[in-house]
Amino acid sequence: VANGGTLDKFIGDCIMAIWNAPTSLPHHERAACQSAVQMQTALMKLGETWADESVPDIRFRIGLNTSRVMVGNYGCEFRVNYTVLGDGVNLAARLEAANKEFG
């Protein structure tokens, strides 16, 4: 959110965020990358603090992609969800999952 992103949803232990919607954000690609680096840096600092308290090492994976997607309110008259849909969203999810193998 600090870099202009929008928290879309929590999916299990996943956080899905989007940039460039609902409002236009120049250089949204850079903002997303900055957020990813900032999250990794924050976790490293927490890990250093937690090491003194014998907390197990925590890691997370990130999947970033930029493409044209459909964004808006989806659902039915009983339940509506603001989100993004499309191949670009699926690719970001696949990239995140691939990091399980590649780190």
C-alpha positions in Angstrom: 0.0 0.0 0.0 2.9 2.3 0.7 3.9 2.2 -3.0 0.4 2.7 -4.4 -0.7 -0.9 -4.4 -4.2 -2.1 -3.5 -4.6 -5.1 -1.2 -6.9 -7.3 -3.1 -7.4 -10.3 -0.9 -6.0 -12.9 1.4 -6.0 -16.5 0.0 -5.0 -18.9 2.7 -1.4 -17.8 3.5 -1.2 -15.7 0.3 -1.6 -11.9 0.0 -2.8 -10.7 -3.4 -2.1 -7.1 -4.2 -2.5 -5.1 -7.4 -1.1 -1.9 -8.8 -2.5 0.5 -11.4 -6.1 -0.1 -10.3 -8.5 1.2 -9.2 -6.6 4.4 -10.2 -3.9 4.8 -12.7 -0.3 4.6 -11.3 2.6 5.7 -13.5 5.5 3.3 -13.2 3.3 0.7 -11.5 5.8 -2.0 -12.4 8.5 -0.3 -10.4 6.2 0.3 -7.5 5.4 -3.4 -7.3 9.0 -4.4 -7.5 9.8 -1.8 -4.7 7.2 -3.4 -2.6 8.6 -6.9 -3.1 12.1 -5.8 -2.2 10.8 -3.9 0.9 8.9 -6.9 2.1 11.9 -9.1 1.7 14.1 -6.6 3.6 11.6 -6.2 6.4 11.4 -10.0 6.8 15.2 -10.3 6.9 15.3 -7.6 9.7 12.6 -9.5 11.6 14.5 -12.7 11.2 17.6 -11.1 12.8 15.5 -10.0 15.7 13.8 -13.3 16.0 17.0 -15.3 15.8 17.9 -14.1 19.3 14.5 -15.4 20.5 14.9 -18.9 18.8 12.1 -18.3 16.4 12.3 -20.5 13.3 13.4 -18.9 10.1 10.5 -17.6 8.0 10.6 -17.3 4.2 8.0 -16.3 1.6 7.8 -16.3 -2.1 6.7 -13.5 -4.5 5.2 -13.7 -8.0 5.1 -10.5 -10.0 3.7 -10.1 -13.5 2.5 -7.1 -15.5 -0.1 -7.5 -18.3 -3.5 -6.5 -19.3 -6.1 -8.0 -17.1 -9.8 -7.4 -16.3 -10.4 -5.4 -13.2 -13.6 -4.6 -11.4 -16.5 -5.9 -9.3 -17.3 -9.5 -10.1 -19.9 -11.7 -8.6 -23.7 -11.7 -8.4 -26.4 -9.8 -6.7 -25.7 -11.5 -3.4 -21.9 -11.2 -3.3 -19.6 -8.9 -5.2 -15.8 -8.8 -5.0 -13.4 -6.2 -6.5 -10.5 -8.1 -8.1 -8.5 -8.8 -11.2 -9.0 -11.7 -13.6 -7.0 -13.0 -16.6 -3.9 -14.8 -17.8 -1.6 -12.3 -16.2 -3.0 -13.0 -12.8 -2.6 -16.8 -13.4 1.0 -16.3 -14.5 1.9 -14.3 -11.4 0.5 -17.1 -9.3 2.5 -19.7 -11.3 5.7 -17.6 -10.8 5.1 -17.5 -7.1 4.7 -21.3 -7.0 7.8 -21.8 -9.1 9.8 -20.0 -6.5 9.3 -23.0 -4.2 11.8 -24.8 -6.5 14.0 -21.9 -7.4 14.0 -19.8 -4.3 
